[in-house]
Amino acid sequence: TFVAADRYQDVSELAYHLPDRPIAYCTCVGGRRNQYELWPGFRDHASIGDNLVLAVEDTSLSAGSPTKLARHFGLLQRGPIVPIVRGDDTVAVRRLWLLTKYTGSWPTRE
């Protein structure tokens, strides 16, 4: 299972703060272009059947990211909202999505 976000800021936070510091990927299906698009991404490392945990803002603008990826996976499951905290303060929240059974295809950048 791989981890990803649709904003480069969130991707870098995942890569730094998750245990064992896994490679985190930017889905890059919307928003402005960024450095993560120049590096090998999820589609370069994943195999058919792999899974992806995706963290996105839970707004109508960001809700499109899981939808754009859904047809490239066998199943899309909406997960919980998780807080992003600094000390005792919640500074943001993200929705987790589980995308399972990667098909091997990927959306094109709009």
C-alpha positions as CSV (number, residue, x, y, z in Angstrom):
1,T,0.0,0.0,0.0
2,F,1.3,3.4,-1.0
3,V,0.5,6.8,0.5
4,A,-0.3,10.0,-1.4
5,A,-1.9,13.4,-1.3
6,D,-3.1,15.8,-3.9
7,R,-1.2,18.8,-2.6
8,Y,2.6,18.9,-2.6
9,Q,2.6,20.5,0.9
10,D,0.7,17.5,2.3
11,V,2.9,15.0,0.4
12,S,6.1,16.4,2.0
13,E,4.4,16.3,5.5
14,L,3.5,12.6,4.9
15,A,7.0,11.7,3.8
16,Y,8.5,13.4,6.8
17,H,6.1,12.5,9.6
18,L,5.0,9.0,8.9
19,P,6.8,6.2,10.7
20,D,9.8,4.8,8.6
21,R,9.4,7.9,6.3
22,P,7.9,6.1,3.3
23,I,8.0,7.5,-0.2
24,A,4.9,9.6,-0.5
25,Y,3.4,10.5,-3.9
26,C,1.6,13.5,-5.3
27,T,-1.4,12.5,-7.4
28,C,-1.1,15.7,-9.3
29,V,-4.5,15.4,-11.0
30,G,-5.4,19.0,-10.4
31,G,-4.0,22.2,-9.0
32,R,-0.8,23.9,-10.0
33,R,2.2,22.1,-11.3
34,N,4.9,21.2,-8.9
35,Q,8.3,19.4,-8.4
36,Y,6.6,16.1,-7.7
37,E,5.6,15.9,-11.3
38,L,9.2,15.8,-12.4
39,W,10.1,12.8,-10.1
40,P,8.9,9.2,-10.5
41,G,5.4,8.9,-9.2
42,F,2.9,6.3,-8.0
43,R,2.3,5.0,-11.5
44,D,6.0,4.5,-12.0
45,H,6.4,2.4,-8.9
46,A,3.0,0.7,-8.5
47,S,2.0,-2.7,-9.9
48,I,-1.4,-3.9,-10.9
49,G,-3.4,-4.7,-7.8
50,D,-1.6,-2.3,-5.5
51,N,-3.4,0.0,-3.1
52,L,-3.2,3.7,-2.3
53,V,-4.2,5.7,0.8
54,L,-4.9,9.2,-0.3
55,A,-5.2,12.3,2.0
56,V,-7.2,15.2,0.6
57,E,-9.0,18.3,1.8
58,D,-12.6,17.5,2.4
59,T,-14.0,20.3,0.2
60,S,-15.8,20.2,-3.1
61,L,-12.7,21.5,-4.9
62,S,-10.5,18.7,-3.6
63,A,-13.2,16.0,-3.7
64,G,-12.5,15.7,-7.4
65,S,-9.1,14.1,-6.8
66,P,-10.5,10.7,-5.6
67,T,-13.2,10.8,-8.2
68,K,-10.6,11.3,-11.0
69,L,-8.6,8.4,-9.7
70,A,-11.6,6.0,-9.1
71,R,-11.7,4.5,-12.6
72,H,-8.0,3.5,-12.2
73,F,-8.7,1.4,-9.2
74,G,-11.1,-1.5,-8.6
75,L,-12.6,0.1,-5.4
76,L,-12.8,3.5,-3.9
77,Q,-13.6,3.8,-0.2
78,R,-14.2,7.0,1.7
79,G,-12.3,6.9,5.0
80,P,-12.3,9.1,8.1
81,I,-11.4,12.7,8.6
82,V,-8.1,13.1,10.4
83,P,-6.7,16.2,12.1
84,I,-3.4,17.8,11.4
85,V,-2.1,19.0,14.7
86,R,0.7,21.2,16.0
87,G,1.0,20.9,19.7
88,D,-2.5,21.0,21.1
89,D,-4.0,22.9,18.1
90,T,-5.7,21.3,15.1
91,V,-4.5,23.4,12.1
92,A,-6.3,21.5,9.4
93,V,-8.2,18.3,8.6
94,R,-7.9,15.8,5.7
95,R,-10.1,13.1,4.5
96,L,-8.5,9.7,3.9
97,W,-9.5,7.6,0.9
98,L,-8.6,4.0,0.3
99,L,-8.2,3.1,-3.4
100,T,-7.6,-0.6,-3.9
101,K,-6.8,-2.9,-6.8
102,Y,-4.8,-0.5,-9.1
103,T,-5.6,-1.2,-12.7
104,G,-2.3,0.0,-14.2
105,S,-3.7,3.2,-15.8
106,W,-3.5,6.8,-14.7
107,P,-5.4,10.0,-15.5
108,T,-3.9,12.5,-17.8
109,R,-3.1,16.0,-16.4
110,E,-5.7,18.6,-17.4
